[in-house]
Amino acid sequence: MMNKQQKIENFDPSQPGLADQSIFGLPFTADESEIIIIPVPWEVTVSYGSGASNGPDAILEASFQVDLHHQDFPELWKLGMYLDLTDQTQNWADNSEKYKALAQPIIEALESGEVIESHPALQSDLDKINKVCRELKDEVRERVLYWMERGKKVALLGGDHSTPLGYYEALARKHDHFGILHLDAHMDLRIAYEGFTYSHASIMYNALQLPQITKIVQIGIRDFCKQEVEVVMAQNGRVQVHTDADMKAETFKGMTWDEQCNNIIAALPQKVAISFDVDGMYAWYGPNTGTPVPGGFSYEQATYLFNKLADSGKEIIGFDFVEVAPGETDWDGNVGARMLYHLCGILAKNNGMEVGQRINFKK
């Protein structure tokens, strides 16, 4: 059996990835990989479009066609990235289907103006859903800690945006304080949206309950409700919101994206986790995501911001990437796989791992 160095020497990154290997077609085991990606195929509380639970599979399938000789991180692949697929992953997927079906009558009743408390059967189902979502959170936290305690950098791949709460709890076990750079079309600050304590629309409100999270800086926001604005105001600066409208107005007046990135990064604390909902970008990058909203930022704007953050002197402690939902083509997975690879690159580079020198074509 070959060791890691022998695998590197015998692997051709110019060929399509090996579909019988882990993500991006890499030949490394989990122990040989520096970055562990935990897939969480979950979307129980989905309230509009569905499909995010299939995101990890779509990204995995598309990842085999990603060219590994990345301009910014040409040697990244040698570090190893491993998708942590286990029996637990399949159990999460099975429970997602089961309890999503249980959630739909609750959502339909609310949309019809019903009061759930007056329907004992629906209230019982709601209690079951909140319980299983809490169990998922705890299981994700323990799986993340399992790999962190083995010296791995760990990322989370959703699923809907409810999935990283356990990931944040794991980071909070390892770091006394950190911030979240949150890229999204939505604030996700609703309190127990539609009665679901762990709703995808409540992830940042739930994150705020962790005292270790000292700042959330939100980018690209263009949909929010009155309750969410009240949450922001009550936090007295702990949540900084950059709406898409405000950011576009700044660019119309002559502010560059580079200047905006500098302002965003300056507002973050020393330690930073990235939370990236694909619907933060223009809808053509993730046309099948669950809650698309007009406006947004480009793929290149996101990667530029991440590159600047990686070089800023701040410490990137992890990331989650969520809400990719496949459609009739492989486009959503294609975009997702490439963004995931870039996120792995900035995580590795920022943490002092060898990713190679950027390829510059201009003399």
Secondary structure, 3 states (H helix, E strand, C coil): CCCHHHHHHHCCCCCCCCCCCCHHHCCCCCCCCCEEEEEECCCCCCCCCCCHHHHHHHHHHHHCCCCCCCCCCCCHHHHCEEECCCHHHHHHHHHHHHHHHHHHHHHHHHHCCCCHHHCHHHHHHHHHHHHHHHHHHHHHHHHHHHHHCCCCEEEEEECCCCCCHHHHHHHHHHCCCEEEEEECCECCCCCCHHHCCCCHHHHHHHHCCCCCEEEEEEEEECECCHHHHHHHHHCCCCEEEEEHHHHHHHHHCCCCHHHHHHHHHHCCCCEEEEEEEHHHECHHHCCCCCCCCCCCECHHHHHHHHHHHHCCCCEEEEEEEECCCCCCCCHHHHHHHHHHHHHHHHHHHHCCCCCCCCCCCCC
